[in-house]
Amino acid sequence: MKLVIIKYNAGNIQSVLYALERIGVEAAVTDDVQQIQSADKIIFPGVGEASTAMDYLKERGLDTVIKNLQQPVLGICLGMQLMCKHSEENDTDCLGIFEEPVKKFVNPPQGPAVKIPQIGWNNIYDLKTSLFKGIEENQFCYFVHGYYAALGQHTIATTNYIHPYSAALQKDNFYGVQFHPEKSATVGEQMIKNFIEL
Amino acid sequence: MLTKRIIPCLDIKDGRTVKGINFENIRDAGDPVELGALYAAQGADELVFLDITATVEKRKTLSELVNKIAHKINIPFTVGGGISSVEDVSVLLQNGADKISTNTSAFKNPQLINDLAKQFGSQCVVLAIDTKKEDDGEWYVYLNGGRTKTTTKCFDWAKQAVDLGAGEILLTSMNNDGTKQGFALDITQQLSTNLPVPIIASGGGGTMQHFKEVFQDAQADAALAASIFHFKEIGIQDLKRYLHNQQIPVRLWEK
């Protein structure tokens, strides 16, 4: 099996690579279109800012390449948000795979204020699809984000911070997770294994 | 629900984990890679790994050690000690660190925080502050591992750092550190309720109740400790079960 991690100007690639290594899977890190298109599975990671990342992808034609992939693709964090239609982060048009909009966390006018971005471990529930095979409801994953994808028809996992939102999305061959499976202890490792076995 | 984090801290000197009392009298506490992996397996939510001699001896944090830890650890970890440039951080992140912490260098050159946040994002910039309550009842910033006093108040510096782009604050009370008499609740609460970023309380945690107090009374987002974990005085799983029973949200560890 050939696994590719898409290389672009958004961090955390190393962590994803090490997490794969821990479960005994090799991966190539590349922005080469042919290598991406010929891979069996693709991970689209990302930590950073939406508009800068989209500009980078567009300059290299990777936006069109990613949208048209037929094999399983897993977006992580910013990667997942970029797979949505639009992000409020610098009013950015994204890849449009998922219709769910990406919005900024805002504290409600009443009630205690929470910290934004959300940083830390939160539970995920209403788990759907085999990405969560063997994972019980309300297990904890590690999140770091100030923007979130709203709930919608493609939601396959939910988390609550201020309000419920999409912890994971899926449409056809495309999967996205808001949290960092590569940093979510054994629960995250199980999800990465599940993705590899899709 | 977002949970409160328990963070074991691994102070590193010459590649070994050490722990001093009131920043002095350093004792050996084992191999940091093994300890880190053990804590991750026991349900630690994050690790902090500080090269405590780095600033004083002008050494760079051992990026090789960071790399070894990154290969083995499946939870987030922060690296600090002697970080004074964007280049230092770049090397550590490339070696697998998730976040970096900066202390003295950032105080001397606050622009560093801004540069780091712009280059790598606020989420990986942790500002560490060593603070001490003086006779006038005010908390002041100390530098160089607690050796150098400044006239800047802790809250003022914390606020400035957050405005510059610091994503979290690791607050160590020198009055409490190593005493096992409890965390500094007043300054922790002041920062946590007035600043929009997570506050990691450090220094003084000696009993499970101290952790409850710092979360419940001082609204800390995370609590950090070293020796009580290294010397197995408190087990991470036991601590989390206790906090859970006290209605404090924690990530319970399921096998």
Interface residues (C-beta under 8 A of the other chain):
Chain A: G11 N12 Q14 S15 Y18 A19 E21 R22 V47 G48 E49 A113 V114 K115 I116 P117 Q118 I119 G120 W121 N122 N123 E136 Q139 F140 Y142 F143 V144 N160 Y161 H180 E182 K183 S184 A185 T186 G188 E189
Chain B: M1 L2 T3 K4 R5 A40 D45 A70 H71 K72 N74 I75 P76 L93 Q94 N95 G96 D98 F120 G121 S122 Q123 C124 G167 E168 P196 V197 P198 D221 A222 R251 E254
